[in-house]
């Protein structure tokens, strides 16, 4: 009896695919969270993404310096309006780089920020309002004006 080449090739192909899928499931790794310095971005306990401490942070410590670009409020639209800061004048907005846009709101924040002018332009400096434990989500207060401009 002669071997049936198409049947053998089909069995080898199907077996190879099955083994490949099984190995893929066994080796599948959880997608790592985005991490830099003392901050990791991961799923928030509040909404969407959030920033979390990767180490204990002391009261007053600078957590991050975020370069910012000041634009007109006319330049900001759609969902982006929820991720910008107020600028130096009424119609100015700051688009903050780094992780600064991903901190969620709390009326009892553990982080605050201030604007600092540098030779390269404005920066938002995020600092700890109290000692923060490793793994704790980082929050600042968006301010009353932010909430009154949204429904």
MODELLER restraints for C-alpha pairs under 7 A, 6 or more apart:
rsr = mdl.restraints
at = mdl.atoms
rsr.add(forms.Gaussian(group=physical.xy_distance, feature=features.Distance(at['CA:33:A'], at['CA:40:A']), mean=6.52, stdev=0.5))
rsr.add(forms.Gaussian(group=physical.xy_distance, feature=features.Distance(at['CA:33:A'], at['CA:41:A']), mean=5.95, stdev=0.5))
rsr.add(forms.Gaussian(group=physical.xy_distance, feature=features.Distance(at['CA:33:A'], at['CA:42:A']), mean=5.49, stdev=0.5))
rsr.add(forms.Gaussian(group=physical.xy_distance, feature=features.Distance(at['CA:34:A'], at['CA:40:A']), mean=5.62, stdev=0.5))
rsr.add(forms.Gaussian(group=physical.xy_distance, feature=features.Distance(at['CA:34:A'], at['CA:41:A']), mean=5.14, stdev=0.5))
rsr.add(forms.Gaussian(group=physical.xy_distance, feature=features.Distance(at['CA:34:A'], at['CA:42:A']), mean=6.95, stdev=0.5))
rsr.add(forms.Gaussian(group=physical.xy_distance, feature=features.Distance(at['CA:35:A'], at['CA:41:A']), mean=6.22, stdev=0.5))
rsr.add(forms.Gaussian(group=physical.xy_distance, feature=features.Distance(at['CA:38:A'], at['CA:53:A']), mean=5.64, stdev=0.5))
rsr.add(forms.Gaussian(group=physical.xy_distance, feature=features.Distance(at['CA:38:A'], at['CA:54:A']), mean=4.99, stdev=0.5))
rsr.add(forms.Gaussian(group=physical.xy_distance, feature=features.Distance(at['CA:38:A'], at['CA:55:A']), mean=5.89, stdev=0.5))
rsr.add(forms.Gaussian(group=physical.xy_distance, feature=features.Distance(at['CA:38:A'], at['CA:63:A']), mean=6.91, stdev=0.5))
rsr.add(forms.Gaussian(group=physical.xy_distance, feature=features.Distance(at['CA:39:A'], at['CA:51:A']), mean=6.23, stdev=0.5))
rsr.add(forms.Gaussian(group=physical.xy_distance, feature=features.Distance(at['CA:39:A'], at['CA:52:A']), mean=5.52, stdev=0.5))
rsr.add(forms.Gaussian(group=physical.xy_distance, feature=features.Distance(at['CA:39:A'], at['CA:53:A']), mean=4.94, stdev=0.5))
rsr.add(forms.Gaussian(group=physical.xy_distance, feature=features.Distance(at['CA:39:A'], at['CA:54:A']), mean=5.48, stdev=0.5))
rsr.add(forms.Gaussian(group=physical.xy_distance, feature=features.Distance(at['CA:40:A'], at['CA:51:A']), mean=5.70, stdev=0.5))
rsr.add(forms.Gaussian(group=physical.xy_distance, feature=features.Distance(at['CA:40:A'], at['CA:52:A']), mean=5.26, stdev=0.5))
rsr.add(forms.Gaussian(group=physical.xy_distance, feature=features.Distance(at['CA:40:A'], at['CA:53:A']), mean=6.49, stdev=0.5))
rsr.add(forms.Gaussian(group=physical.xy_distance, feature=features.Distance(at['CA:40:A'], at['CA:54:A']), mean=6.29, stdev=0.5))
rsr.add(forms.Gaussian(group=physical.xy_distance, feature=features.Distance(at['CA:41:A'], at['CA:49:A']), mean=6.56, stdev=0.5))
rsr.add(forms.Gaussian(group=physical.xy_distance, feature=features.Distance(at['CA:41:A'], at['CA:50:A']), mean=5.60, stdev=0.5))
rsr.add(forms.Gaussian(group=physical.xy_distance, feature=features.Distance(at['CA:41:A'], at['CA:51:A']), mean=4.68, stdev=0.5))
rsr.add(forms.Gaussian(group=physical.xy_distance, feature=features.Distance(at['CA:41:A'], at['CA:52:A']), mean=6.30, stdev=0.5))
rsr.add(forms.Gaussian(group=physical.xy_distance, feature=features.Distance(at['CA:42:A'], at['CA:49:A']), mean=5.55, stdev=0.5))
rsr.add(forms.Gaussian(group=physical.xy_distance, feature=features.Distance(at['CA:42:A'], at['CA:50:A']), mean=5.68, stdev=0.5))
rsr.add(forms.Gaussian(group=physical.xy_distance, feature=features.Distance(at['CA:42:A'], at['CA:51:A']), mean=6.56, stdev=0.5))
rsr.add(forms.Gaussian(group=physical.xy_distance, feature=features.Distance(at['CA:43:A'], at['CA:49:A']), mean=4.64, stdev=0.5))
rsr.add(forms.Gaussian(group=physical.xy_distance, feature=features.Distance(at['CA:43:A'], at['CA:50:A']), mean=5.96, stdev=0.5))
rsr.add(forms.Gaussian(group=physical.xy_distance, feature=features.Distance(at['CA:44:A'], at['CA:50:A']), mean=4.46, stdev=0.5))
rsr.add(forms.Gaussian(group=physical.xy_distance, feature=features.Distance(at['CA:49:A'], at['CA:102:A']), mean=6.64, stdev=0.5))
rsr.add(forms.Gaussian(group=physical.xy_distance, feature=features.Distance(at['CA:50:A'], at['CA:102:A']), mean=5.64, stdev=0.5))
rsr.add(forms.Gaussian(group=physical.xy_distance, feature=features.Distance(at['CA:50:A'], at['CA:103:A']), mean=5.57, stdev=0.5))
rsr.add(forms.Gaussian(group=physical.xy_distance, feature=features.Distance(at['CA:50:A'], at['CA:104:A']), mean=6.15, stdev=0.5))
rsr.add(forms.Gaussian(group=physical.xy_distance, feature=features.Distance(at['CA:50:A'], at['CA:137:A']), mean=6.84, stdev=0.5))
rsr.add(forms.Gaussian(group=physical.xy_distance, feature=features.Distance(at['CA:51:A'], at['CA:102:A']), mean=6.29, stdev=0.5))
rsr.add(forms.Gaussian(group=physical.xy_distance, feature=features.Distance(at['CA:51:A'], at['CA:103:A']), mean=5.46, stdev=0.5))
rsr.add(forms.Gaussian(group=physical.xy_distance, feature=features.Distance(at['CA:51:A'], at['CA:137:A']), mean=5.76, stdev=0.5))
rsr.add(forms.Gaussian(group=physical.xy_distance, feature=features.Distance(at['CA:51:A'], at['CA:138:A']), mean=5.47, stdev=0.5))
rsr.add(forms.Gaussian(group=physical.xy_distance, feature=features.Distance(at['CA:52:A'], at['CA:135:A']), mean=5.71, stdev=0.5))
rsr.add(forms.Gaussian(group=physical.xy_distance, feature=features.Distance(at['CA:52:A'], at['CA:136:A']), mean=5.51, stdev=0.5))
rsr.add(forms.Gaussian(group=physical.xy_distance, feature=features.Distance(at['CA:52:A'], at['CA:137:A']), mean=4.26, stdev=0.5))
rsr.add(forms.Gaussian(group=physical.xy_distance, feature=features.Distance(at['CA:52:A'], at['CA:138:A']), mean=5.48, stdev=0.5))
rsr.add(forms.Gaussian(group=physical.xy_distance, feature=features.Distance(at['CA:53:A'], at['CA:133:A']), mean=6.95, stdev=0.5))
rsr.add(forms.Gaussian(group=physical.xy_distance, feature=features.Distance(at['CA:53:A'], at['CA:134:A']), mean=5.04, stdev=0.5))
rsr.add(forms.Gaussian(group=physical.xy_distance, feature=features.Distance(at['CA:53:A'], at['CA:135:A']), mean=5.12, stdev=0.5))
rsr.add(forms.Gaussian(group=physical.xy_distance, feature=features.Distance(at['CA:53:A'], at['CA:136:A']), mean=5.62, stdev=0.5))
rsr.add(forms.Gaussian(group=physical.xy_distance, feature=features.Distance(at['CA:53:A'], at['CA:137:A']), mean=6.49, stdev=0.5))
rsr.add(forms.Gaussian(group=physical.xy_distance, feature=features.Distance(at['CA:53:A'], at['CA:138:A']), mean=6.88, stdev=0.5))
rsr.add(forms.Gaussian(group=physical.xy_distance, feature=features.Distance(at['CA:54:A'], at['CA:134:A']), mean=5.23, stdev=0.5))
rsr.add(forms.Gaussian(group=physical.xy_distance, feature=features.Distance(at['CA:54:A'], at['CA:135:A']), mean=5.89, stdev=0.5))
rsr.add(forms.Gaussian(group=physical.xy_distance, feature=features.Distance(at['CA:55:A'], at['CA:133:A']), mean=6.80, stdev=0.5))
rsr.add(forms.Gaussian(group=physical.xy_distance, feature=features.Distance(at['CA:55:A'], at['CA:134:A']), mean=4.27, stdev=0.5))
rsr.add(forms.Gaussian(group=physical.xy_distance, feature=features.Distance(at['CA:56:A'], at['CA:132:A']), mean=5.69, stdev=0.5))
rsr.add(forms.Gaussian(group=physical.xy_distance, feature=features.Distance(at['CA:56:A'], at['CA:133:A']), mean=4.61, stdev=0.5))
rsr.add(forms.Gaussian(group=physical.xy_distance, feature=features.Distance(at['CA:56:A'], at['CA:134:A']), mean=4.62, stdev=0.5))
rsr.add(forms.Gaussian(group=physical.xy_distance, feature=features.Distance(at['CA:57:A'], at['CA:131:A']), mean=5.75, stdev=0.5))
rsr.add(forms.Gaussian(group=physical.xy_distance, feature=features.Distance(at['CA:57:A'], at['CA:132:A']), mean=4.99, stdev=0.5))
rsr.add(forms.Gaussian(group=physical.xy_distance, feature=features.Distance(at['CA:57:A'], at['CA:133:A']), mean=6.52, stdev=0.5))
rsr.add(forms.Gaussian(group=physical.xy_distance, feature=features.Distance(at['CA:58:A'], at['CA:128:A']), mean=6.82, stdev=0.5))
rsr.add(forms.Gaussian(group=physical.xy_distance, feature=features.Distance(at['CA:58:A'], at['CA:130:A']), mean=6.67, stdev=0.5))
rsr.add(forms.Gaussian(group=physical.xy_distance, feature=features.Distance(at['CA:58:A'], at['CA:131:A']), mean=4.53, stdev=0.5))
rsr.add(forms.Gaussian(group=physical.xy_distance, feature=features.Distance(at['CA:58:A'], at['CA:132:A']), mean=6.41, stdev=0.5))
rsr.add(forms.Gaussian(group=physical.xy_distance, feature=features.Distance(at['CA:59:A'], at['CA:128:A']), mean=5.15, stdev=0.5))
rsr.add(forms.Gaussian(group=physical.xy_distance, feature=features.Distance(at['CA:59:A'], at['CA:129:A']), mean=5.51, stdev=0.5))
rsr.add(forms.Gaussian(group=physical.xy_distance, feature=features.Distance(at['CA:59:A'], at['CA:130:A']), mean=4.02, stdev=0.5))
rsr.add(forms.Gaussian(group=physical.xy_distance, feature=features.Distance(at['CA:59:A'], at['CA:131:A']), mean=4.43, stdev=0.5))
rsr.add(forms.Gaussian(group=physical.xy_distance, feature=features.Distance(at['CA:60:A'], at['CA:127:A']), mean=5.81, stdev=0.5))
rsr.add(forms.Gaussian(group=physical.xy_distance, feature=features.Distance(at['CA:60:A'], at['CA:128:A']), mean=4.87, stdev=0.5))
rsr.add(forms.Gaussian(group=physical.xy_distance, feature=features.Distance(at['CA:60:A'], at['CA:129:A']), mean=5.84, stdev=0.5))
rsr.add(forms.Gaussian(group=physical.xy_distance, feature=features.Distance(at['CA:60:A'], at['CA:130:A']), mean=6.73, stdev=0.5))
rsr.add(forms.Gaussian(group=physical.xy_distance, feature=features.Distance(at['CA:61:A'], at['CA:127:A']), mean=5.44, stdev=0.5))
rsr.add(forms.Gaussian(group=physical.xy_distance, feature=features.Distance(at['CA:61:A'], at['CA:128:A']), mean=5.47, stdev=0.5))
rsr.add(forms.Gaussian(group=physical.xy_distance, feature=features.Distance(at['CA:62:A'], at['CA:125:A']), mean=6.96, stdev=0.5))
rsr.add(forms.Gaussian(group=physical.xy_distance, feature=features.Distance(at['CA:62:A'], at['CA:126:A']), mean=5.86, stdev=0.5))
rsr.add(forms.Gaussian(group=physical.xy_distance, feature=features.Distance(at['CA:62:A'], at['CA:127:A']), mean=4.18, stdev=0.5))
rsr.add(forms.Gaussian(group=physical.xy_distance, feature=features.Distance(at['CA:62:A'], at['CA:128:A']), mean=6.55, stdev=0.5))
rsr.add(forms.Gaussian(group=physical.xy_distance, feature=features.Distance(at['CA:63:A'], at['CA:126:A']), mean=5.46, stdev=0.5))
rsr.add(forms.Gaussian(group=physical.xy_distance, feature=features.Distance(at['CA:63:A'], at['CA:127:A']), mean=5.09, stdev=0.5))
rsr.add(forms.Gaussian(group=physical.xy_distance, feature=features.Distance(at['CA:63:A'], at['CA:128:A']), mean=6.76, stdev=0.5))
rsr.add(forms.Gaussian(group=physical.xy_distance, feature=features.Distance(at['CA:64:A'], at['CA:125:A']), mean=6.04, stdev=0.5))
rsr.add(forms.Gaussian(group=physical.xy_distance, feature=features.Distance(at['CA:64:A'], at['CA:126:A']), mean=5.26, stdev=0.5))
rsr.add(forms.Gaussian(group=physical.xy_distance, feature=features.Distance(at['CA:65:A'], at['CA:123:A']), mean=6.33, stdev=0.5))
rsr.add(forms.Gaussian(group=physical.xy_distance, feature=features.Distance(at['CA:65:A'], at['CA:124:A']), mean=5.87, stdev=0.5))
rsr.add(forms.Gaussian(group=physical.xy_distance, feature=features.Distance(at['CA:65:A'], at['CA:125:A']), mean=4.55, stdev=0.5))
rsr.add(forms.Gaussian(group=physical.xy_distance, feature=features.Distance(at['CA:65:A'], at['CA:126:A']), mean=6.29, stdev=0.5))
rsr.add(forms.Gaussian(group=physical.xy_distance, feature=features.Distance(at['CA:66:A'], at['CA:96:A']), mean=6.10, stdev=0.5))
rsr.add(forms.Gaussian(group=physical.xy_distance, feature=features.Distance(at['CA:66:A'], at['CA:97:A']), mean=5.45, stdev=0.5))
rsr.add(forms.Gaussian(group=physical.xy_distance, feature=features.Distance(at['CA:66:A'], at['CA:98:A']), mean=5.46, stdev=0.5))
rsr.add(forms.Gaussian(group=physical.xy_distance, feature=features.Distance(at['CA:66:A'], at['CA:100:A']), mean=6.26, stdev=0.5))
rsr.add(forms.Gaussian(group=physical.xy_distance, feature=features.Distance(at['CA:66:A'], at['CA:123:A']), mean=5.26, stdev=0.5))
rsr.add(forms.Gaussian(group=physical.xy_distance, feature=features.Distance(at['CA:66:A'], at['CA:124:A']), mean=5.05, stdev=0.5))
rsr.add(forms.Gaussian(group=physical.xy_distance, feature=features.Distance(at['CA:66:A'], at['CA:125:A']), mean=6.23, stdev=0.5))
rsr.add(forms.Gaussian(group=physical.xy_distance, feature=features.Distance(at['CA:67:A'], at['CA:96:A']), mean=6.07, stdev=0.5))
rsr.add(forms.Gaussian(group=physical.xy_distance, feature=features.Distance(at['CA:67:A'], at['CA:97:A']), mean=5.47, stdev=0.5))
rsr.add(forms.Gaussian(group=physical.xy_distance, feature=features.Distance(at['CA:67:A'], at['CA:122:A']), mean=6.30, stdev=0.5))
rsr.add(forms.Gaussian(group=physical.xy_distance, feature=features.Distance(at['CA:67:A'], at['CA:123:A']), mean=4.40, stdev=0.5))
rsr.add(forms.Gaussian(group=physical.xy_distance, feature=features.Distance(at['CA:67:A'], at['CA:124:A']), mean=6.51, stdev=0.5))
rsr.add(forms.Gaussian(group=physical.xy_distance, feature=features.Distance(at['CA:68:A'], at['CA:94:A']), mean=5.90, stdev=0.5))
rsr.add(forms.Gaussian(group=physical.xy_distance, feature=features.Distance(at['CA:68:A'], at['CA:95:A']), mean=5.39, stdev=0.5))
rsr.add(forms.Gaussian(group=physical.xy_distance, feature=features.Distance(at['CA:68:A'], at['CA:96:A']), mean=4.32, stdev=0.5))
rsr.add(forms.Gaussian(group=physical.xy_distance, feature=features.Distance(at['CA:68:A'], at['CA:97:A']), mean=5.80, stdev=0.5))
rsr.add(forms.Gaussian(group=physical.xy_distance, feature=features.Distance(at['CA:68:A'], at['CA:122:A']), mean=5.46, stdev=0.5))
rsr.add(forms.Gaussian(group=physical.xy_distance, feature=features.Distance(at['CA:68:A'], at['CA:123:A']), mean=5.22, stdev=0.5))
rsr.add(forms.Gaussian(group=physical.xy_distance, feature=features.Distance(at['CA:68:A'], at['CA:124:A']), mean=6.79, stdev=0.5))
rsr.add(forms.Gaussian(group=physical.xy_distance, feature=features.Distance(at['CA:69:A'], at['CA:94:A']), mean=5.51, stdev=0.5))
rsr.add(forms.Gaussian(group=physical.xy_distance, feature=features.Distance(at['CA:69:A'], at['CA:95:A']), mean=5.17, stdev=0.5))
rsr.add(forms.Gaussian(group=physical.xy_distance, feature=features.Distance(at['CA:69:A'], at['CA:96:A']), mean=6.60, stdev=0.5))
rsr.add(forms.Gaussian(group=physical.xy_distance, feature=features.Distance(at['CA:69:A'], at['CA:122:A']), mean=6.90, stdev=0.5))
rsr.add(forms.Gaussian(group=physical.xy_distance, feature=features.Distance(at['CA:70:A'], at['CA:87:A']), mean=6.62, stdev=0.5))
rsr.add(forms.Gaussian(group=physical.xy_distance, feature=features.Distance(at['CA:70:A'], at['CA:92:A']), mean=6.49, stdev=0.5))
rsr.add(forms.Gaussian(group=physical.xy_distance, feature=features.Distance(at['CA:70:A'], at['CA:93:A']), mean=5.60, stdev=0.5))
rsr.add(forms.Gaussian(group=physical.xy_distance, feature=features.Distance(at['CA:70:A'], at['CA:94:A']), mean=4.50, stdev=0.5))
rsr.add(forms.Gaussian(group=physical.xy_distance, feature=features.Distance(at['CA:70:A'], at['CA:95:A']), mean=6.36, stdev=0.5))
rsr.add(forms.Gaussian(group=physical.xy_distance, feature=features.Distance(at['CA:71:A'], at['CA:92:A']), mean=5.71, stdev=0.5))
rsr.add(forms.Gaussian(group=physical.xy_distance, feature=features.Distance(at['CA:71:A'], at['CA:93:A']), mean=5.35, stdev=0.5))
rsr.add(forms.Gaussian(group=physical.xy_distance, feature=features.Distance(at['CA:71:A'], at['CA:94:A']), mean=6.30, stdev=0.5))
rsr.add(forms.Gaussian(group=physical.xy_distance, feature=features.Distance(at['CA:72:A'], at['CA:91:A']), mean=5.79, stdev=0.5))
rsr.add(forms.Gaussian(group=physical.xy_distance, feature=features.Distance(at['CA:72:A'], at['CA:92:A']), mean=4.67, stdev=0.5))
rsr.add(forms.Gaussian(group=physical.xy_distance, feature=features.Distance(at['CA:72:A'], at['CA:93:A']), mean=5.87, stdev=0.5))
rsr.add(forms.Gaussian(group=physical.xy_distance, feature=features.Distance(at['CA:73:A'], at['CA:91:A']), mean=5.24, stdev=0.5))
rsr.add(forms.Gaussian(group=physical.xy_distance, feature=features.Distance(at['CA:73:A'], at['CA:92:A']), mean=5.57, stdev=0.5))
rsr.add(forms.Gaussian(group=physical.xy_distance, feature=features.Distance(at['CA:73:A'], at['CA:93:A']), mean=5.69, stdev=0.5))
rsr.add(forms.Gaussian(group=physical.xy_distance, feature=features.Distance(at['CA:83:A'], at['CA:101:A']), mean=5.46, stdev=0.5))
rsr.add(forms.Gaussian(group=physical.xy_distance, feature=features.Distance(at['CA:84:A'], at['CA:93:A']), mean=6.23, stdev=0.5))
rsr.add(forms.Gaussian(group=physical.xy_distance, feature=features.Distance(at['CA:84:A'], at['CA:94:A']), mean=5.54, stdev=0.5))
rsr.add(forms.Gaussian(group=physical.xy_distance, feature=features.Distance(at['CA:84:A'], at['CA:95:A']), mean=5.14, stdev=0.5))
rsr.add(forms.Gaussian(group=physical.xy_distance, feature=features.Distance(at['CA:84:A'], at['CA:96:A']), mean=6.67, stdev=0.5))
rsr.add(forms.Gaussian(group=physical.xy_distance, feature=features.Distance(at['CA:84:A'], at['CA:101:A']), mean=6.96, stdev=0.5))
rsr.add(forms.Gaussian(group=physical.xy_distance, feature=features.Distance(at['CA:85:A'], at['CA:93:A']), mean=5.54, stdev=0.5))
rsr.add(forms.Gaussian(group=physical.xy_distance, feature=features.Distance(at['CA:85:A'], at['CA:94:A']), mean=4.89, stdev=0.5))
rsr.add(forms.Gaussian(group=physical.xy_distance, feature=features.Distance(at['CA:85:A'], at['CA:95:A']), mean=6.73, stdev=0.5))
rsr.add(forms.Gaussian(group=physical.xy_distance, feature=features.Distance(at['CA:86:A'], at['CA:92:A']), mean=6.20, stdev=0.5))
rsr.add(forms.Gaussian(group=physical.xy_distance, feature=features.Distance(at['CA:86:A'], at['CA:93:A']), mean=4.64, stdev=0.5))
rsr.add(forms.Gaussian(group=physical.xy_distance, feature=features.Distance(at['CA:86:A'], at['CA:94:A']), mean=5.96, stdev=0.5))
rsr.add(forms.Gaussian(group=physical.xy_distance, feature=features.Distance(at['CA:87:A'], at['CA:93:A']), mean=4.49, stdev=0.5))
rsr.add(forms.Gaussian(group=physical.xy_distance, feature=features.Distance(at['CA:87:A'], at['CA:94:A']), mean=5.44, stdev=0.5))
rsr.add(forms.Gaussian(group=physical.xy_distance, feature=features.Distance(at['CA:103:A'], at['CA:138:A']), mean=6.17, stdev=0.5))
rsr.add(forms.Gaussian(group=physical.xy_distance, feature=features.Distance(at['CA:103:A'], at['CA:139:A']), mean=5.49, stdev=0.5))
rsr.add(forms.Gaussian(group=physical.xy_distance, feature=features.Distance(at['CA:103:A'], at['CA:140:A']), mean=6.76, stdev=0.5))
rsr.add(forms.Gaussian(group=physical.xy_distance, feature=features.Distance(at['CA:104:A'], at['CA:139:A']), mean=5.10, stdev=0.5))
rsr.add(forms.Gaussian(group=physical.xy_distance, feature=features.Distance(at['CA:104:A'], at['CA:140:A']), mean=6.59, stdev=0.5))
rsr.add(forms.Gaussian(group=physical.xy_distance, feature=features.Distance(at['CA:105:A'], at['CA:139:A']), mean=5.33, stdev=0.5))
rsr.add(forms.Gaussian(group=physical.xy_distance, feature=features.Distance(at['CA:105:A'], at['CA:140:A']), mean=5.31, stdev=0.5))
rsr.add(forms.Gaussian(group=physical.xy_distance, feature=features.Distance(at['CA:105:A'], at['CA:141:A']), mean=5.14, stdev=0.5))
rsr.add(forms.Gaussian(group=physical.xy_distance, feature=features.Distance(at['CA:105:A'], at['CA:142:A']), mean=5.76, stdev=0.5))
rsr.add(forms.Gaussian(group=physical.xy_distance, feature=features.Distance(at['CA:106:A'], at['CA:139:A']), mean=5.67, stdev=0.5))
rsr.add(forms.Gaussian(group=physical.xy_distance, feature=features.Distance(at['CA:106:A'], at['CA:140:A']), mean=5.90, stdev=0.5))
rsr.add(forms.Gaussian(group=physical.xy_distance, feature=features.Distance(at['CA:106:A'], at['CA:141:A']), mean=5.32, stdev=0.5))
rsr.add(forms.Gaussian(group=physical.xy_distance, feature=features.Distance(at['CA:107:A'], at['CA:141:A']), mean=5.70, stdev=0.5))
rsr.add(forms.Gaussian(group=physical.xy_distance, feature=features.Distance(at['CA:109:A'], at['CA:139:A']), mean=5.01, stdev=0.5))
rsr.add(forms.Gaussian(group=physical.xy_distance, feature=features.Distance(at['CA:109:A'], at['CA:140:A']), mean=4.62, stdev=0.5))
rsr.add(forms.Gaussian(group=physical.xy_distance, feature=features.Distance(at['CA:109:A'], at['CA:141:A']), mean=5.77, stdev=0.5))
rsr.add(forms.Gaussian(group=physical.xy_distance, feature=features.Distance(at['CA:110:A'], at['CA:128:A']), mean=5.98, stdev=0.5))
rsr.add(forms.Gaussian(group=physical.xy_distance, feature=features.Distance(at['CA:110:A'], at['CA:129:A']), mean=5.10, stdev=0.5))
rsr.add(forms.Gaussian(group=physical.xy_distance, feature=features.Distance(at['CA:110:A'], at['CA:130:A']), mean=6.04, stdev=0.5))
rsr.add(forms.Gaussian(group=physical.xy_distance, feature=features.Distance(at['CA:110:A'], at['CA:138:A']), mean=6.29, stdev=0.5))
rsr.add(forms.Gaussian(group=physical.xy_distance, feature=features.Distance(at['CA:110:A'], at['CA:139:A']), mean=5.70, stdev=0.5))
rsr.add(forms.Gaussian(group=physical.xy_distance, feature=features.Distance(at['CA:110:A'], at['CA:140:A']), mean=6.36, stdev=0.5))
rsr.add(forms.Gaussian(group=physical.xy_distance, feature=features.Distance(at['CA:111:A'], at['CA:126:A']), mean=6.61, stdev=0.5))
rsr.add(forms.Gaussian(group=physical.xy_distance, feature=features.Distance(at['CA:111:A'], at['CA:127:A']), mean=5.57, stdev=0.5))
rsr.add(forms.Gaussian(group=physical.xy_distance, feature=features.Distance(at['CA:111:A'], at['CA:128:A']), mean=4.58, stdev=0.5))
rsr.add(forms.Gaussian(group=physical.xy_distance, feature=features.Distance(at['CA:111:A'], at['CA:129:A']), mean=5.14, stdev=0.5))
rsr.add(forms.Gaussian(group=physical.xy_distance, feature=features.Distance(at['CA:111:A'], at['CA:138:A']), mean=6.43, stdev=0.5))
rsr.add(forms.Gaussian(group=physical.xy_distance, feature=features.Distance(at['CA:111:A'], at['CA:139:A']), mean=5.66, stdev=0.5))
rsr.add(forms.Gaussian(group=physical.xy_distance, feature=features.Distance(at['CA:111:A'], at['CA:140:A']), mean=4.92, stdev=0.5))
rsr.add(forms.Gaussian(group=physical.xy_distance, feature=features.Distance(at['CA:112:A'], at['CA:126:A']), mean=5.76, stdev=0.5))
rsr.add(forms.Gaussian(group=physical.xy_distance, feature=features.Distance(at['CA:112:A'], at['CA:127:A']), mean=5.60, stdev=0.5))
rsr.add(forms.Gaussian(group=physical.xy_distance, feature=features.Distance(at['CA:112:A'], at['CA:128:A']), mean=6.50, stdev=0.5))
rsr.add(forms.Gaussian(group=physical.xy_distance, feature=features.Distance(at['CA:112:A'], at['CA:129:A']), mean=6.36, stdev=0.5))
rsr.add(forms.Gaussian(group=physical.xy_distance, feature=features.Distance(at['CA:112:A'], at['CA:140:A']), mean=5.45, stdev=0.5))
rsr.add(forms.Gaussian(group=physical.xy_distance, feature=features.Distance(at['CA:113:A'], at['CA:124:A']), mean=6.29, stdev=0.5))
rsr.add(forms.Gaussian(group=physical.xy_distance, feature=features.Distance(at['CA:113:A'], at['CA:125:A']), mean=5.24, stdev=0.5))
rsr.add(forms.Gaussian(group=physical.xy_distance, feature=features.Distance(at['CA:113:A'], at['CA:126:A']), mean=4.37, stdev=0.5))
rsr.add(forms.Gaussian(group=physical.xy_distance, feature=features.Distance(at['CA:113:A'], at['CA:127:A']), mean=6.07, stdev=0.5))
rsr.add(forms.Gaussian(group=physical.xy_distance, feature=features.Distance(at['CA:114:A'], at['CA:124:A']), mean=5.68, stdev=0.5))
rsr.add(forms.Gaussian(group=physical.xy_distance, feature=features.Distance(at['CA:114:A'], at['CA:125:A']), mean=5.40, stdev=0.5))
rsr.add(forms.Gaussian(group=physical.xy_distance, feature=features.Distance(at['CA:114:A'], at['CA:126:A']), mean=6.92, stdev=0.5))
rsr.add(forms.Gaussian(group=physical.xy_distance, feature=features.Distance(at['CA:115:A'], at['CA:122:A']), mean=6.66, stdev=0.5))
rsr.add(forms.Gaussian(group=physical.xy_distance, feature=features.Distance(at['CA:115:A'], at['CA:123:A']), mean=5.72, stdev=0.5))
rsr.add(forms.Gaussian(group=physical.xy_distance, feature=features.Distance(at['CA:115:A'], at['CA:124:A']), mean=4.66, stdev=0.5))
rsr.add(forms.Gaussian(group=physical.xy_distance, feature=features.Distance(at['CA:115:A'], at['CA:125:A']), mean=6.23, stdev=0.5))
rsr.add(forms.Gaussian(group=physical.xy_distance, feature=features.Distance(at['CA:116:A'], at['CA:122:A']), mean=5.69, stdev=0.5))
rsr.add(forms.Gaussian(group=physical.xy_distance, feature=features.Distance(at['CA:116:A'], at['CA:123:A']), mean=5.23, stdev=0.5))
rsr.add(forms.Gaussian(group=physical.xy_distance, feature=features.Distance(at['CA:116:A'], at['CA:124:A']), mean=6.30, stdev=0.5))
rsr.add(forms.Gaussian(group=physical.xy_distance, feature=features.Distance(at['CA:116:A'], at['CA:125:A']), mean=6.97, stdev=0.5))
rsr.add(forms.Gaussian(group=physical.xy_distance, feature=features.Distance(at['CA:117:A'], at['CA:123:A']), mean=6.29, stdev=0.5))
